[in-house]
């Protein structure tokens, strides 16, 4: 059974930092493309950052230069270091993993962790 479990969310002041973690189990972590998405109240879920199984990285323009995505295959864990946080970063952050096998894509989501940026 595949599980993605996020942790590290919380309340932080503008300009502050948080580090999110996503612990994966039940899958061959090194074979999966992993990513962070977020969903603010009343808005659609959006991509924050993705990291391929080969280590290629892509960020949304809104977080580029402030957030850093990484993965540790030895720990089956993905991270998101968030610096210079802004109130508009407030959202539920979700971990996502995906792999293509032949014609099929297998995709999994975590339960989400709340990040609130407020003074």
TAWOGI-V549572 format. One record per residue. N is the residue number from 1. RES is the residue in one letter. NEAR is the number of other C-alpha atoms within 10 Angstrom. Layout:
BEGIN
N/RES/NEAR + N/RES/NEAR
END
This chain:
BEGIN
1/X/5 + 2/X/14 + 3/X/16 + 4/X/23 + 5/X/19 + 6/X/24 + 7/X/18 + 8/X/14 + 9/X/18 + 10/X/14 + 11/X/15 + 12/X/18 + 13/X/14 + 14/X/17 + 15/X/14 + 16/X/14 + 17/X/17 + 18/X/18 + 19/X/16 + 20/X/21 + 21/X/22 + 22/X/26 + 23/X/18 + 24/X/22 + 25/X/15 + 26/X/10 + 27/X/14 + 28/X/12 + 29/X/23 + 30/X/17 + 31/X/15 + 32/X/19 + 33/X/20 + 34/X/28 + 35/X/27 + 36/X/25 + 37/X/19 + 38/X/22 + 39/X/19 + 40/X/17 + 41/X/9 + 42/X/6 + 43/X/9 + 44/X/9 + 45/X/15 + 46/X/14 + 47/X/17 + 48/X/22 + 49/X/22 + 50/X/24 + 51/X/20 + 52/X/18 + 53/X/17 + 54/X/10 + 55/X/14 + 56/X/9 + 57/X/16 + 58/X/16 + 59/X/19 + 60/X/14 + 61/X/9 + 62/X/11 + 63/X/17 + 64/X/12 + 65/X/12 + 66/X/13 + 67/X/20 + 68/X/18 + 69/X/23 + 70/X/18 + 71/X/21 + 72/X/12 + 73/X/14 + 74/X/8 + 75/X/11 + 76/X/17 + 77/X/20 + 78/X/25 + 79/X/22 + 80/X/23 + 81/X/14 + 82/X/20 + 83/X/17 + 84/X/15 + 85/X/22 + 86/X/18 + 87/X/15 + 88/X/12 + 89/X/20 + 90/X/20 + 91/X/21 + 92/X/18 + 93/X/27 + 94/X/26 + 95/X/28 + 96/X/25 + 97/X/25 + 98/X/18 + 99/X/18 + 100/X/12 + 101/X/8 + 102/X/6 + 103/X/5 + 104/X/8 + 105/X/10 + 106/X/10 + 107/X/14 + 108/X/14 + 109/X/18 + 110/X/19 + 111/X/14 + 112/X/22 + 113/X/21 + 114/X/19 + 115/X/22 + 116/X/21 + 117/X/20 + 118/X/16 + 119/X/9
END
